[in-house]
Amino acid sequence: MAGSSSTVCDPELVLAHKFPETVFNYTERDVALYALGVGSCIGNAVEEKELKYVYHGNGQQFLQVLPTFAALFPFGILSHLHQVEGLQFDPRLLLHGQQYIEIFKPLPSRSSIQNRTVISGLHDKGKATVVEIETMSYNKETGEALCMNQSSIYLRGAGGFSKFNPLYSYSKYPANQVSGVNIPKTSPFSVYEESTSQSQALLYRLSGDYNPLHSDPMVAGVAGFSRPILHGLCTLGFAVRAVIKCICNGDAALVKCILGRFLLHVYPGETLITKMWLDGLKVLFVMIVKERNRSVLSGYVVLNHRPSSL
């Protein structure tokens, strides 16, 4: 498939594609279920800094919403990727390479979200094509912009379409390009260790990602894994929770932007070690699976302002 520009990818057709607007409705039950899915209160059911995501304690009127909950808003869009004219790929070879989230307003505990999505980037990597999908999410009732997601989707075997323009690269919104992740070689500012549960993927999938790779042993085996793996966005949720707990003193409203690069799979039940470094208002992080001593995720969280506790 790779190398045939007529059958693999037609950039003009791909970039001209119009996604349908979608609506994502959620309630406090969805907020709480998501929080549990990314490990809130997993080690302590009465954790002071996290109970607010799943329970109305101390007179709290509404559940607070983790910023990574925003990653759920455009999830249904990926199911339309195979309908993009000019783009042909094997869905079994699709990888979620990177997720960027920008929060404009604190997310309400219940809402109806209007999503507007465009293909914002297309990059020929030779043996693969990277498609960048950008979604702006609005409060459907007020029209207020709440957040933006940018997903980088890696399509193995679908590259090599740019023989007249080697390593073709296009970005619709160059100003929105996400900066890279350079993890310092110095000792981390903070380190947080937490174990996932054996049923973590089964719990997280209830937030809407029903890909059998995360629940069916036979499907996982065909994909080359010894057993079902954890969702990448679930792992990102664990990492951002660690930053909120260790750097933000439990204040999720401090989070402005999030970037996560998925490096390697995680098996449910494994122990995650998140190492964090402060660089001004940016918290750089890398997540390591303790049992295999492998890096599985890297990225950063940009804060609105420096926490008073630091």
C-alpha positions in Angstrom: 0.0 0.0 0.0 2.8 2.5 1.0 4.3 4.3 -2.0 1.2 4.6 -4.2 -0.1 8.1 -4.1 -3.2 7.2 -6.0 -4.4 4.6 -3.6 -3.0 5.7 -0.2 -3.6 9.4 0.2 -4.8 12.4 -1.8 -3.8 15.4 0.4 -6.2 17.8 -1.3 -9.2 15.5 -0.8 -8.2 14.7 2.8 -7.7 18.3 3.8 -11.0 19.4 2.2 -13.0 16.8 4.2 -15.8 18.2 6.3 -16.7 16.4 9.5 -20.2 16.5 10.8 -20.8 18.5 13.9 -21.4 16.2 16.9 -23.0 16.6 20.3 -21.6 15.0 23.5 -24.0 14.9 26.4 -22.9 14.1 29.9 -24.1 14.1 33.6 -22.4 14.0 36.9 -22.6 10.2 36.8 -20.3 10.3 33.7 -17.9 12.7 35.4 -17.6 10.4 38.5 -17.3 7.3 36.4 -14.5 8.8 34.4 -12.7 10.0 37.5 -12.8 6.4 38.9 -11.6 5.1 35.5 -8.4 7.2 35.6 -7.7 6.1 39.2 -9.3 8.8 41.5 -9.4 7.5 45.1 -7.9 4.2 43.9 -5.6 3.9 46.9 -7.7 5.7 49.4 -11.5 6.0 49.1 -11.6 9.1 51.2 -8.6 10.8 49.6 -9.0 14.5 50.5 -7.7 15.9 47.2 -9.8 13.6 45.0 -13.1 12.8 46.7 -14.5 15.9 45.1 -14.4 14.3 41.7 -16.8 11.5 42.7 -18.7 12.7 45.8 -20.4 15.9 47.1 -18.5 16.3 50.4 -18.3 19.3 52.7 -21.3 21.0 51.3 -19.8 20.9 47.8 -22.7 21.7 45.3 -21.2 20.1 42.2 -18.7 17.5 41.4 -15.4 18.9 40.1 -14.3 17.7 36.7 -10.8 16.5 35.9 -9.4 18.5 32.9 -8.6 15.3 31.0 -12.4 14.6 30.9 -12.3 16.9 27.9 -10.6 14.2 25.8 -13.9 12.4 25.7 -15.7 15.1 23.9 -14.5 14.4 20.3 -14.1 10.6 20.7 -16.8 9.7 18.3 -15.1 11.7 15.5 -12.4 9.0 15.1 -15.2 6.6 14.0 -15.6 8.8 11.0 -11.9 8.7 9.9 -12.5 5.8 7.5 -15.0 8.0 5.7 -12.4 10.7 4.8 -12.3 10.7 1.0 -8.7 10.4 -0.3 -7.4 8.6 2.8 -7.0 4.8 2.8 -5.6 2.9 5.7 -5.8 -0.4 7.6 -7.7 0.4 10.9 -5.8 -2.4 12.6 -2.6 -0.4 12.1 -3.9 2.9 13.6 -2.1 4.3 16.6 -3.0 7.2 18.8 0.4 9.0 18.9 -0.3 12.2 20.8 -3.1 14.2 22.5 -3.1 17.9 23.2 -5.8 19.5 25.3 -6.4 23.2 26.0 -8.9 24.3 28.6 -10.5 27.7 28.2 -13.1 27.5 31.0 -13.5 25.0 33.9 -15.6 22.2 32.7 -19.2 22.1 34.1 -20.3 19.0 36.0 -23.1 18.3 33.4 -23.5 19.8 29.9 -24.3 19.3 26.3 -21.2 19.9 24.2 -21.2 20.9 20.5 -18.1 19.7 18.7 -16.7 21.2 15.5 -13.8 19.3 14.0 -11.3 19.8 11.1 -8.3 18.0 9.8 -5.6 20.5 10.9 -2.5 18.7 9.7 -1.3 16.0 7.4 2.2 14.6 7.4 3.9 12.0 5.2 6.4 10.0 7.3 7.4 7.6 4.5 6.1 4.4 6.0 3.2 6.1 7.7 0.9 9.1 7.6 0.1 11.3 10.5 -3.3 13.0 10.6 -3.9 15.8 13.0 -7.6 16.2 14.0 -8.6 19.4 15.9 -11.9 19.7 17.7 -13.3 22.9 19.3 -15.9 22.2 21.9 -18.6 24.6 23.0 -21.3 24.7 25.6 -24.3 24.0 23.3 -26.7 26.2 25.4 -24.5 29.3 25.7 -22.2 28.9 22.7 -19.2 29.5 25.0 -15.9 27.8 23.9 -14.8 25.4 26.6 -11.8 23.5 25.3 -9.8 22.3 22.3 -8.5 18.9 21.5 -5.8 18.0 19.0 -5.3 14.3 18.3 -2.3 13.0 16.3 -3.3 9.8 14.6 -0.5 7.5 13.2 -1.5 5.4 10.3 1.1 2.7 9.7 1.4 1.6 6.1 -0.4 4.6 4.7 2.6 6.8 3.9 4.8 7.4 0.9 2.2 9.4 -1.0 4.3 12.5 -1.6 6.8 11.2 -4.2 6.8 14.7 -5.8 7.1 16.5 -2.5 9.2 14.2 -0.2 8.0 14.1 3.4 5.0 16.3 2.7 3.9 18.3 5.7 0.9 20.6 6.1 -0.6 22.4 9.1 -3.8 24.4 8.7 -3.1 26.3 11.9 0.7 26.8 12.2 0.2 29.0 15.2 -1.4 26.1 17.0 1.7 23.8 16.6 2.4 22.0 19.9 5.9 22.5 21.3 8.0 19.4 21.9 8.8 17.6 25.1 12.4 17.7 26.4 12.7 15.8 29.6 15.5 17.2 31.9 18.4 15.0 33.0 18.3 16.5 36.5 16.5 15.0 39.5 12.8 15.4 39.3 11.0 18.0 41.4 8.4 15.4 42.4 7.8 11.7 42.0 4.4 9.9 42.4 3.9 6.2 42.3 0.5 4.5 41.9 -0.7 1.1 41.0 -3.5 0.5 38.4 -6.0 -2.2 39.1 -6.4 -5.5 37.1 -9.8 -4.2 36.0 -8.7 -0.7 35.2 -9.3 -0.9 31.4 -12.7 -2.5 32.0 -13.7 0.4 34.2 -12.3 3.1 31.9 -14.0 1.6 28.8 -17.4 2.6 30.4 -16.5 6.2 29.6 -17.0 5.4 25.9 -13.9 3.7 24.4 -15.1 0.1 23.7 -12.2 -0.9 21.5 -11.9 -4.7 22.3 -8.1 -4.3 22.3 -8.6 -3.2 25.9 -11.0 -6.0 27.0 -10.8 -9.0 24.7 -7.8 -11.4 25.2 -8.2 -12.8 21.7 -8.1 -9.4 20.0 -5.1 -8.3 22.2 -3.3 -11.5 21.1 -3.9 -10.8 17.4 -2.4 -7.3 18.0 0.7 -8.8 19.5 0.0 -8.3 23.2 -0.1 -11.0 25.9 -3.3 -9.6 27.3 -5.6 -6.5 26.9 -3.8 -3.2 27.4 -4.8 0.0 29.1 -6.2 2.9 27.0 -3.6 5.6 26.3 -5.9 8.3 27.4 -6.5 6.5 30.7 -2.7 6.5 31.3 -2.7 10.3 30.5 -5.5 10.7 33.0 -3.3 9.1 35.7 -0.4 11.3 34.8 -2.3 14.6 34.9 -3.9 13.5 38.2 -0.4 13.1 39.6 0.5 16.6 38.5 -2.6 18.0 40.1 -2.0 16.2 43.3 1.7 16.8 43.7 2.2 20.2 42.0 -1.2 21.9 42.1 -2.1 20.9 45.7 -5.3 19.3 44.3 -6.5 22.3 42.4 -7.5 21.1 38.9 -8.5 24.6 37.9 -4.8 25.5 37.6 -4.5 23.3 34.5 -4.4 25.3 31.2 -2.9 22.9 28.6 -2.0 19.3 28.5 0.2 17.3 26.1 0.7 13.6 26.2 2.9 11.5 23.8 2.1 7.8 24.0 5.4 5.8 23.9 4.5 2.3 25.0 1.5 0.2 26.2 0.5 -0.4 29.8 -1.0 -3.6 31.2 -3.8 -3.2 33.8 -2.3 -4.0 37.2 1.1 -2.4 36.5 2.6 0.3 38.7 3.0 3.8 37.2 5.7 6.1 38.4 5.3 9.7 37.3 8.4 11.9 37.5 7.8 15.7 37.3 10.0 18.8 36.6 9.0 22.4 37.0 9.9 24.8 34.2 8.2 28.1 35.0 4.5 27.5 34.5 5.2 24.2 32.6 5.3 20.9 34.4 7.3 18.3 32.3 6.6 14.7 33.1 7.5 11.2 32.1 5.7 8.1 33.2 7.5 4.8 33.8 6.1 1.3 34.3 7.8 0.1 37.4 7.6 -3.7 36.6 9.3 -3.3 33.2 11.3 -0.1 33.8 10.0 1.3 30.5 8.8 4.8 29.7 5.2 4.7 28.5 4.2 8.4 28.3 5.8 11.8 28.2 4.4 15.3 28.1 3.7 18.4 30.0 1.0 20.4 31.8 0.9 24.2 31.5 -0.5 26.0 34.5 -2.6 29.2 34.6 -0.4 30.5 37.5 2.1 29.1 39.9 0.5 27.4 43.0 0.9 29.4 46.2 2.1 26.1 47.9 5.3 26.1 45.9 
